[in-house]
Amino acid sequence: MEFKKLFIPGPTMVHPDVLAKMATPMIGHRSKDASDLQRRITEKMRKLMFTSGKIVLSTSSGTGLMEGAIRNATAKRAMVFSIGAFGDRWHELAKFNGIEADIHRETDGHPTMPATVDKYLSMGKYDVVTITHNETSVGIMNPIEGIAEVIRKYPDIVWLVDCVSSLAGAKVEVDKLGIDICITSSQKALALPPGLALASVSKKAEERFEKVGNVGYYFDIKNLIKYIDKKDHQYSSTPSLSHMFALDFQLDRIEKEGLENRFIRHIEMAEFMIEWANKYFKVFCTPGFESMTVTCIANTRNINVADLNKELGKLKMQISNGYGDLKDKTFRIAHMGELNMDDMLEVTGAIEDILKLK
Ligand SMILES: *Cc1c(COP(=O)(O)O)cnc(C)c1O
């Protein structure tokens, strides 16, 4: 196998020391050590998410907790605001679980605006709203503060936010924003191997769970919380302890870097990439809503992205093509997790050479 420096929006590169923690010998998942491990992770995740809510772990990718969240939280009807493929996924999840849901889909490149959210919520039909904080398919970071202000006016709404590709790369103040369930995956800005998902859960969400009937078995969040409360931070089945060892260690590394430093590092990489993309191509999305973790670039020069990636591969680097219908119309360069400015200079320099950009 050929290992390359990954500039794709997940999985991202994992630091060797973190990777080594995945090889920690096993412990019993009903032991005190397992409880201590999960409690430590909980405390550190609360700091990273700016919340005092419950922290649930799931041995699944993020999609599993998205499915659990919409199924556990919707008693009446869910309203899905989508600006791309991952927003659409919420609606699919609702549909496949037999949950009543509507979707408002922006055309590619446009964010969810607070006024749009207000328009739908004022109908009084909904008790759940889903928002994608960072839509990885189009490189947009939604105006979460403005949306939070609107949602605050509707106290019956349980607010689910997909922060899969933003958390640990951008500041998401869960309690201040009033997010009820904030979901992330291990393999994006947290920079761990894929296979673990995490979410914060508010009191309001917990109260809602009591009112919802059949929620299936594996993603019954109420049950996950029962094992946290009654078994002192354990998991309802056998968790991926390997991920937990690695996460515990990675969260220490993140704390050592400093949260603010980490967010600034991501902002610097994003600002550099936006400027670079606009110099040689064009950033795909509406200006002002660019993602801080992945830049989606409109293919204005009609380059062959597959060929570019082949050439980058010879230099042991890999970027991402566009998502779905945008496959050749855009390409994406991620700047999250372990990457830094030197890496961004390396990849953009290589692209300039390969394409002979001036
Ligand atoms: C990657 C991604 C997902 C899917 O997460 P998985 O961990 O692959 O299930 C969902 N939403 C966004 C915004 C993503 O970037």
The ligand as an SDF file (V2000), in Angstrom:
LIG
                    3D

 15 15  0  0  0  0  0  0  0  0999 V2000
  -18.2620   12.8030    6.9120 C   0  0  0  0  0  0  0  0  0  0  0  0
  -19.5290   13.4900    7.2170 C   0  0  0  0  0  0  0  0  0  0  0  0
  -20.6600   12.8010    7.6510 C   0  0  0  0  0  0  0  0  0  0  0  0
  -20.6970   11.3180    7.7160 C   0  0  0  0  0  0  0  0  0  0  0  0
  -19.9660   10.8820    8.7860 O   0  0  0  0  0  0  0  0  0  0  0  0
  -19.5650    9.3460    8.8970 P   0  0  0  0  0  0  0  0  0  0  0  0
  -18.6850    9.3720   10.1060 O   0  0  0  0  0  0  0  0  0  0  0  0
  -18.8570    8.9960    7.6300 O   0  0  0  0  0  0  0  0  0  0  0  0
  -20.8120    8.5850    9.0880 O   0  0  0  0  0  0  0  0  0  0  0  0
  -21.7830   13.5050    7.9950 C   0  0  0  0  0  0  0  0  0  0  0  0
  -21.8090   14.8350    7.9020 N   0  0  0  0  0  0  0  0  0  0  0  0
  -20.7520   15.5460    7.4850 C   0  0  0  0  0  0  0  0  0  0  0  0
  -20.8630   17.0270    7.3920 C   0  0  0  0  0  0  0  0  0  0  0  0
  -19.5730   14.8920    7.1250 C   0  0  0  0  0  0  0  0  0  0  0  0
  -18.5190   15.5960    6.6990 O   0  0  0  0  0  0  0  0  0  0  0  0
  1  2  1  0
  2  3  1  0
  2 14  2  0
  3  4  1  0
  3 10  2  0
  4  5  1  0
  5  6  1  0
  6  7  2  0
  6  8  1  0
  6  9  1  0
 10 11  1  0
 11 12  2  0
 12 13  1  0
 12 14  1  0
 14 15  1  0
M  END
$$$$
